[in-house]
Amino acid sequence: MEIILAEGAGEIGLAVMLQDLIVQNIEQNPHKLTDFKKLNIFIGLDVCDAAITLTLEFSGSALTIHPGIKGQAKLNIKADSETVMNLSNQKLKWGLPYYFDETGKEIMAAMKSGRLKVKGMLSHFPSLIRFSRVMSVH
């Protein structure tokens, strides 16, 4: 597994934080490496209240984090910073995101209110689930 910060991404605190989070998640839960290796997708992340955009380029056993949104992103997640943090704190049950605790309910409320938007969710659902499992600290 290799996680690379592309030129310019190292100056973006969120990019560094995501790199550290994913490394730590996989070190603490080695089974997450299977999902990581199956990801082969560009994921755009727009943290609207912080004016930060990133593209996560997953390609097998590597992830490159780029500043900005690349045009080829198949999954695009737009959320405020609080919701982005909730996504990493979301619990999983039977390998799927769990929406029936406080964090899960907050994520659902963010989706209903439009504070969380995920474009490409239906056409790339398996990748979204794998990404959720890799990102979750649980």
N, C-alpha and C positions, 0 to 999 in steps of 0.2 A: 504494500500500500504506500502510495506517495501522494502528498498534498502539497501543491505548489502555489505560491502567490505570484501571479503574473505581474509584470511591470506596473507599478502604480498602486497595486492592491495592498502592499505592505504598509502604506501610509493610511489605510482605512481601518480604523479600530475594529469595525464589525467583521471585516475579512479575516483579520488575525484571530479574533475571538472564535469565529466559525472554524477556522483551521484547528485551533486548540481544542474546541469542543468535540469535533469529530475524532481527532486523535485520541482524546481521553475516553470518549464513549467506546471506541473500538478496543482500546487497551483494557478497559474495565469489563467489557462484554465482547469477547472475541468472536462470538457467533454473529455479530453485526457485520463482520468483514464479508460474509457471504452476500449480504444485501449490497454492501458497498461495491463489490466486484461485479454484481449484476447490473449496476447502474451504468447506462450508456446514453446520456442525455444532457442537454444544456438546460439549466434551470435558472430563470431570471428572478432576482429578488429585489423588490422595490420597497424600501422602508421610508414611506412617504413623509412622516413627521420629522425624520432626521435628514432628509434629502440625500439618502445613500442608495445607490443602485449597484448591484453585483451580478455577475453571471457565474454560476457554478458549472463547470464543464467536467462531467463525469465520463471517464472512458476506461472501463474495466477496472484495473487496479490503481488508477490514478484520478486525482481531482485537481483541476486548475481553477483557482478563484481569480476572476477578472474584474477590474473596475468597470462600471457601466453595464448596460444591458446589450448583449449581442443579439443581432437580428434573428439568429437561428434558435433561440430559446424555445423549447417545446412546451415547457411548463413555466408559467409566470405567476409568481406570488407577490401580491401587493398588500402590505399591512403596515400598521403603526408599530413602533418599537416594542410596546408592551405585548402586543399580540405575537410578534416574532419570538419574544422570550417565552411566552406561553407555549408556543409550538415545540420548543425544545424541552419544556417541562411536562408535556403531555404524556400521560400514562398509556401503556399498551396492554391490551388483553387479547390473548390468542393471536398475537402478532399484528393486531389492528389497533388504530387509534381509539382510545376510550373516551367517550363524550359524556359520561354520567357522573363525573366528580366535578369539583369546583373549577379546575383548569379546563376540563373538556367543555363545561357549560359556558365558560368565558369565550372559548374559541368558537363555539356555535353562535353565541350572541354576536361576536365580531363578524361572522359570516352573514348573519341575518341583517345586521346594520350596515354592511358594506365596508367595514373597517378591515376585513380580510377578503380578498378576492383571489381566486386561483383559476387562471385561464389554462386550458388544456387538461383539466382534471379528469374529464371522462375519457378522452382519447389516450391518455397516458397514466391511467389509474394504477397499474402495477408499479410504475416508476415512482408515483407519488407515495404509495404505501412503503416501498423500500426506502425512499428518502426520509419519510417520517420515522421509520425504525432506526435508521442511521443517526438521525438528529436527536432523537429522544434520549434523555439522560436516564430513563427508566428501563 
